[in-house]
């Protein structure tokens, strides 16, 4: 079944989706990766970075990657990068709470949670 979009819009094919909510949730998580795939595709088509940025803004609107991100990923792909997922980063962990630390604190007779002593 063909559905006509508003005037000036494109005609698209409507397909029934049994799990629209689940697909929507997955789509939200992968929208950055999806855009990176599109950046890579535009590069293979010979699009400039500026053209790629405009296409992403047209397609994703407010969800489009920033100019700096688009230019950065475009450059990485142009230099031969293959993967569209983030590299693992070294440095300070987001949390120091782990099983080993919990055991060490507990062994010292301290509770997991501290509260301010009002005296």
C-alpha positions in Angstrom: 0.0 0.0 0.0 1.4 3.4 -1.0 1.0 6.4 1.2 1.4 9.9 0.0 3.2 12.3 2.3 2.2 15.9 2.6 2.5 18.1 -0.5 6.1 18.1 -1.8 6.8 15.0 0.3 7.9 11.6 -1.0 5.7 8.6 -1.6 6.6 5.8 0.7 5.4 2.2 1.1 3.6 1.5 4.4 4.4 -1.9 6.0 2.6 -3.3 9.0 4.9 -3.6 12.0 3.9 -6.0 14.8 6.2 -4.5 17.4 6.4 -0.8 16.8 7.3 0.1 20.4 10.2 -2.4 20.5 11.5 -1.2 17.2 11.2 2.4 18.3 13.2 1.7 21.5 16.0 -0.1 19.5 16.0 2.7 16.9 16.6 5.3 19.6 19.6 3.4 21.0 21.2 3.0 17.5 20.5 6.3 15.9 24.1 7.4 16.3 25.4 4.2 14.8 22.8 4.5 12.0 24.0 8.0 11.1 27.6 6.8 11.1 26.7 4.1 8.6 25.0 6.8 6.5 28.1 9.0 6.7 30.2 6.1 5.4 27.7 5.5 2.6 27.8 9.2 1.6 31.6 9.1 1.5 31.5 6.1 -0.8 29.1 8.0 -3.1 31.6 10.8 -3.2 29.6 13.3 -1.2 31.5 16.1 0.5 31.3 16.4 4.3 29.1 19.5 4.0 26.7 17.6 1.7 26.7 14.7 4.1 25.9 17.0 7.0 23.0 18.6 5.1 21.6 15.1 4.2 21.7 14.0 7.8 20.0 17.2 9.0 17.3 16.7 6.3 16.8 13.1 7.3 17.1 13.2 11.1 16.2 16.8 11.9 17.0 17.6 15.6 18.4 14.1 16.1 21.2 14.6 13.6 24.8 14.4 14.8 26.5 17.7 15.4 28.7 19.3 12.7 31.8 18.4 14.6 30.8 14.7 14.9 29.9 14.5 11.2 33.2 16.0 10.1 35.1 13.8 12.6 33.5 10.5 11.4 33.7 11.5 7.8 37.5 12.1 8.2 37.9 8.8 10.0 36.1 6.9 7.2 38.1 8.7 4.6 41.3 7.7 6.3 40.3 4.0 6.1 38.3 3.3 9.3 35.9 0.4 8.9 34.0 0.1 12.2 31.1 2.4 13.0 31.1 1.7 16.7 33.0 3.7 19.3 36.4 2.6 20.3 36.9 1.5 23.9 38.5 4.3 26.0 41.0 4.0 28.7 41.0 6.2 31.7 39.1 6.7 34.9 36.1 4.3 35.2 32.7 5.8 35.5 32.3 4.1 38.9 34.6 2.6 41.4 31.9 0.5 43.0 32.5 -3.1 42.2 32.5 -6.4 44.1 36.2 -6.2 45.1 35.8 -2.8 46.6 32.6 -3.8 48.4 34.3 -6.8 50.0 37.3 -4.7 51.1 35.1 -2.1 52.7 32.9 -4.8 54.4 36.1 -6.6 55.7 37.1 -3.4 57.5 33.7 -3.4 59.3 32.3 -0.5 57.4 28.8 -0.5 56.0 28.3 -0.1 52.2 26.6 3.2 52.7 27.8 6.1 54.9 25.6 8.7 56.4 26.7 12.0 57.9 27.2 11.9 61.7 25.3 14.6 63.4 26.7 15.0 66.9 
